[in-house]
Amino acid sequence: MDHSGGVMTHPAPDVVIVGGGVIGCAIAHALAGAGARVTVLERAGIASESSGAAAGILAPRLHATAEAMFALALESHKQFGPLVESLRAETGLDPEYIRSSVFDLAHDEKDEERIRDRITWLRETGHDVRWLDREEVLEIEPALEPGIRGAYFDTDAYHIHPIRFTNALAQAAGRRGVRFHTGAEAIGLERSGSHATAVRMPTGTLPAGHVVLAAGAWMRSCGEWIDTPVPVYPARGQILTISAVPPPIRSIIYAGDAYLFPRVDGSIVIGATVEHVGYDKSVTARGLSWLLGSIPSICPALAEAPFERAWAGLRPETPDALPIVGPARGWANVTIAAGHFRNGIMLAPITAALISRLILEGVADPRLAPLSPDRFASWEPNSDQQ
Ligand SMILES: Cc1cc2nc3c(=O)[nH]c(=O)nc-3n(C[C@H](O)[C@H](O)[C@H](O)COP(=O)(O)OP(=O)(O)OC[C@H]3O[C@@H](n4cnc5c(N)ncnc54)[C@H](O)[C@@H]3O)c2cc1C
């Protein structure tokens, strides 16, 4: 079906997805699982942008509680276990999906007030999260900075290796018949009335029964192709790893804007800055200094850990920090799936499931309504959103 309810002449829609990040690959995997014939066009390589730079924390009750996103994030959280199992079975790849408790440390009264408010709200809505006093925190994680007042504590969190996860999605999608063209940049759409008929590339065109635009922080260009604002802009995240074997901590530890957690390979991930500097992916002295400077107030035992590496990625941010997911305005067969900002790994399974239903069955899940591209029909950027 197309968005206008028309029946397409193909036995299953030919869907072309622009973007081979976690969102494009998850959608390809879901669509192919439902029988669609799918091609992914990726300008660089699979997971070469934000999806390859992410930390991979899956803790929806801590960082996806915005009203329009929370139910979707919880649903996505539930889908990870079965999805990872099927990816392992289909590909033999291990995305390092690890269960872990998550703490959000309170260092002062203001932190404590903010955290306790969140806990109260979550508990009132039926979530089993708790405030732990200093002694209780240190009993579980003795290497944490002893001057803390206490912490938010949630045992239902995970982390996953984002590159392995995205590659596993792509490989499994490939086994389901999805064709991946890497090094293939899309530069526009061919149209006939309200229908996209093909995706344009510098080398020619690729016919398409349906087009999904999942180009991450580069979605503004796609907006120009479809003549409608798609206000996604880059938010640089710098992130690094240090080495600690055995790791002095087991959990995901947040402290304000900084976080750290141990991966299975003995590295400790420390993230992440949020900066509006356009499409600049540099790792900077200021960024490194902020990240490394967070260590003593979280886990002083890590101060002597050897530095491993640092990198940066461009998160796809939107003006209201919510993804933009749904039919493109004025087009019968173009769907947008972008702007997942800090939550794209976490939201990939549910985004893929809902987009697949939307395209193949014409069912627009009501939970997608607040994420509709239409909310930005008359958007103008400010200076942070370039
Ligand atoms: C430091 C950091 C930490 C993060 N931590 C987390 C976390 O812990 N948990 C979480 O859930 N999320 C996290 N994120 C956010 C997450 O990485 C993103 O939300 C997610 O990866 C977005 O996926 P995407 O597929 O939309 O974008 P991308 O991964 O950027 O993929 C878009 C792809 O489209 C391609 N493309 C663009 N234009 C074109 C074109 N014209 N033609 C063809 N291809 C094109 C690009 O090359 C790119 O590969 C983090 C991000 C960063 C940077």
The ligand as a Gaussian input file, in Angstrom:
#p B3LYP/6-31G(d) Opt

LIG

0 1
 C       28.782000       9.656000      21.156000
 C       27.412000       9.091000      20.917000
 C       26.829000       8.269000      21.871000
 C       25.558000       7.726000      21.649000
 N       25.050000       6.865000      22.564000
 C       23.840000       6.297000      22.357000
 C       23.329000       5.350000      23.278000
 O       23.993000       5.023000      24.267000
 N       22.091000       4.807000      23.042000
 C       21.357000       5.154000      21.941000
 O       20.244000       4.642000      21.782000
 N       21.834000       6.051000      21.040000
 C       23.046000       6.631000      21.228000
 N       23.535000       7.547000      20.334000
 C       22.662000       8.014000      19.257000
 C       22.642000       7.049000      18.087000
 O       23.958000       6.825000      17.652000
 C       21.811000       7.639000      16.949000
 O       20.550000       8.064000      17.399000
 C       21.594000       6.588000      15.843000
 O       22.808000       5.972000      15.513000
 C       20.986000       7.225000      14.610000
 O       20.947000       6.252000      13.602000
 P       20.657000       6.646000      12.098000
 O       20.663000       5.396000      11.327000
 O       19.457000       7.528000      12.051000
 O       21.880000       7.613000      11.706000
 P       23.360000       7.260000      11.213000
 O       23.948000       6.156000      11.976000
 O       24.114000       8.546000      11.186000
 O       23.127000       6.714000       9.746000
 C       22.725000       7.529000       8.681000
 C       23.438000       7.002000       7.450000
 O       22.937000       7.658000       6.302000
 C       24.003000       7.797000       5.391000
 N       23.645000       8.842000       4.442000
 C       23.449000      10.155000       4.686000
 N       23.100000      10.791000       3.564000
 C       23.066000       9.862000       2.584000
 C       22.777000       9.913000       1.201000
 N       22.447000      11.058000       0.595000
 N       22.836000       8.769000       0.483000
 C       23.178000       7.588000       1.071000
 N       23.476000       7.498000       2.382000
 C       23.411000       8.619000       3.133000
 C       25.189000       8.153000       6.266000
 O       26.418000       7.858000       5.616000
 C       24.936000       7.275000       7.487000
 O       25.630000       6.046000       7.428000
 C       24.829000       8.066000      20.485000
 C       25.432000       8.871000      19.513000
 C       26.711000       9.374000      19.714000
 C       27.348000      10.214000      18.641000

